[in-house]
Amino acid sequence: MKLTTLTIAALATTALTTMAQADLSIDGTGRIGVKSVENANGTTTTSAINRVRLSFTGDVALDNGMGMGATIRADNAVNGAAGTAGSQWITTSFGKLSMGDLNGADENAVGDVAGIGASGLGDFNEVSYNSAGHNLGYAMNVGPVSLGMSMDTTVQTGDNMAIGASFSTSIMDDTSIAVSVGQSTIGAATQTSMGASTTIMGVTGVIAMSDDDNGTAADVETMAMSASFDIGAVSATVFKKDVTTVGAADKSWQGVGVGYTLGAGATAKAGIAEDDAGLQQMEVGVSFSF
């Protein structure tokens, strides 16, 4: 069949209308800058920190009030087809059921303390959760309380479950508090985590604690905290994380970062972080979203 200009226009209009009904959106993030890393042999490595990521998200509202949706990063498309990247969900009045590449329910509840830099500078602010590989989760909100549970369907034997709960509320327009707790049992390891945060007049303090009873392996305790403030276009963050492992030397990481909002989703950032060996990483760059 020969496609006339009118036919092509009609097909395009139909496709766009269908897309709008499905609520398909595309967004992305990028960064560009320079990073300097001290090495254990006394040398210094300088490299670029440029990157771009595109994400696709679709939502469909069903006639019965339920909703379905999915999201995937463009660079994870192949693994998304295999079900090991991205995520898919069903929402009802009773909560949200998700599958895919998920965090565990305890991590979703407690999380990490604030990070620094355009690239994260090693992401030393992050807490390690045993439930990171979970791919099935359920979450619901009851007023200011959020509840969740998760598991890994690829594990067919032994314990494999995580739960999490958080409570958040605003006391005044410029003051809010939140507390959270989570626990996972993966095989012989039981990890219990707690967190709290408060924001007062643009200053935010966060604390996250984790006690990992690893069964036959060495037990690990983690304590992390951060403080951030925003004054107009200027922001700053400091963090510190300490990890204690039975039978091994204690480790600690710390860092400080500053940012300046350029507008239109772009922020100029600079930071310096130090690992447990005393080696430093420094960077300056710009992160942006679109």
N, C-alpha and C positions, 0 to 999 in steps of 0.2 A: 504494500500500500504506500502510495506517495504521500509524504507528510507535507502539508501546506503550512504556511506561516501561521494561519489561524489554528490549525490542529496542534502545532507545536506549542503555541501560546496556551491553548486549552489544557494540554497535558501538563505544562509547567505550573499553571494555576492550580490544577488538581493536586499535584505533588506538594506544592507549598501549603495548600489548605490542609492536607493530610498531616504534614509535618507539624503545622501549628497545633492541630488537635492532639497530636502525640506529645507536644511540649518538648521537642528536641532542642537542646542547647549545646553550644560549643564554647569553651573558655580555655584559658591557658596561662602559663606562668613562664617567666624567663629571667635570666640573670647574666650579668657580664661584669668581669672584674679580674683582679690579680690576687694570687694567694702565695704566701711564703711559708715554708715548713722546715723547721730544724730537724735534722736527722741524727740518729744515735751515733753515727761515725764522725760527727762534727761538721758535716756539710749542710748546705741549705739548698732546698729545691724551690724554684719559683715557677708557677704555672698559672694558666688561665682557668677561670671558674665559669666559663660561658656554658649555658644550657637553655633549651626550650622544651616545654611539655604542653601537649594539647590534650584536653579531656572532653569526652562526649557523654552527655547525660540525657536520658529520656524518661519521661513520666507519662503514664496512661491512667486516666480516671475511668473506672468501670461504672456501669449503670447502677450497681448495687451499693455504691459508696466506697467500695474497696479501691485500692490503687496499686499499680505495679510500676516498677522502674528498674533501671540499670545504669551503671556508669563504667567507663573504661578509658584509660589513657591510650593515646594512639600508639605509643611505643610498646604497649602490652597487648596489642590486638591479637596476636597469635595465641598467647596463653589465655586470653579472655575466651577464645573459641573453645579452649580445652577446659574452661571452668576454673582455672587456677589463678586468674588475675581479674581485676575489676570486681564488681559486686552487683547482685541482683536482689530485689526485695519485693515483698508484698505488704501493704499497709492496710490495717483495719482499725476499727474503733477500739480494739483491744491491744493494739501495739503493732510492731514492725518485725517481720521475719526476713532475715537476710542470709544470703549464701555468697560464697566467693572468697576473695582475698580480704579477710577481716582481721581486726584486732580482737583479742580476747575480751570478754565482758569486764574483767578486772582492770585491764588496761584502759578500756573505754571510760570506766568510772574514775580511776585515779590519774592516769596519764603521766606526763613528764613535767618538769619545770621549764621555765622559759629559756629558749636558745638564743644564739647571737649570730651575727654575720649574714652575708648573702647566701652562703653555701652551708651554714651550720657549723663550720669549723670543727669537724670531727664528730658533731652531735654528741659531745660528752655530757650534755644535759639530760640525755634520755636514760630512763630506767629500763632494765632488761626484764621482760615478762616471759614466763614459760609458755604462756598461751598464745604467743605471736602467730602460730600456725593455724589457729582456729578458722574454720570455713563455714560454720553454721551458727547463727546467733539470733536471739530474740530480745527485743527491748520494748519497754513501755514507760510512759510518763503518767504519774498520778500527782497532779498539781506541781509542787516544787521538787518532787521526788522522782528520780529516774532509776529504773531497775533493769537489769539485763542478765542473760546467761548465754553461754556459748560452748561449743565443742568442736573437735576435729573429726569429721566423718571418715577420714582415711585411717584412723586408729581404731582397730576392731577389738582389742583386748586391753584390759586394765582400766584404771580410772583415767578420765579425760573430760574434765568439766571446769568451767570458770563461771563465777557469779560476781556481780558488782552492783553497787548502789551509791547514789549521790543525792545530796540535798543542796539547793542553792536558793538564795532569796536576796532581795534588795531591801535594805533598811531605809535608805533615803535615795535621792536621785543620784548622788555621787558615792554611795557606799553600798557594797554587796559582800556577801560571804558565801562560801561553799565548803562542804565537807564530803568526803567520799571514802568508801571502803571496798575492797575486793579480795577474792581468794580463788586460787586455781589449784586443782589436784591433777597432776600429769604423771601417771605411773606412780613411782614411790615418792615423788617430790610434791610438797605442799607449799605454796607461796601465798603469804598474806600481805596485803598492801593497804596503806592508808594515805590520804592526802587532804590538804586544806588550802584554801586561798581566800584572800580578802583584797578588796579594792577600796581605797579611800582617797578621794579627791585626785584621781589620776595616778596614784601609786598602788601597785599590785605586788603582793607578796604571795609566794607559792611554796609549799613544802610537800614532798612525796617521800614516803618511807616504804621499804619492802623487806620482809623477813622470809627468806627462802630456805625451808627445811628440805634438803635435797636427798633425804633417805640415806642411801649408802654413800653418796658423794658428799663433798664438803659443803657445809651450810654457808649461806651468803646473806649479809645484811647490807642494805643500801639506804643512804640518807642523802637527799638532794633538796636544795632550796634556791630560790631566785627572788630578786627584787627588780621591778621595772617601774619606770615612770614616763609619762607623756606630758610635755608642756608645749602646747601648740604643735608646731611641725617637728619639734625635737623630741627624741626618745632615747632612753638608755636602759641597759639591762646588765645585771651581774648575776652569776650563778656559781654554785659550788656543789660538788657531788663527792661523797666518801663511800667506799665499798670495803667491807670487812669480810674476808673469807677465812674460815677456820683452817689453820695449818699453813697459811700463806701471809705474805706481807700486806699491810693495808695499802689501799690505793686511793688517790684523790685527783680530781680534775676541777678546774676553775676557769672562768673567763669573764670578759667584760666587752660590751659592744655598744655602739651608738648609732643612731639613725636620723635621717632628715627627710621628711616627706616632700617629694617633688611635685606631687599632684598627679591626677589621672592614673592612680594605681602604682606609681613608681616611688621607690624609696632608696636614697643613697645610704649605704651601710659600711661600717668599719668595725673590726673586732680583733681581739687577741685572746687566745685560749692556751692553756698549759695542761699537758697530760701528766700522768702519775710519775713519769720519768724526768719531769722538769723540762721537757722539750716544748717549744712554743710554736704556735701557728698564728699567722697574721694575715689579714686580707682587707681589701677595700673594693667595693663594687656597687652595683645598682641592681636591685630586684624589682620586677614589675609584673603586673597581671593585666589580662585583657580578656 
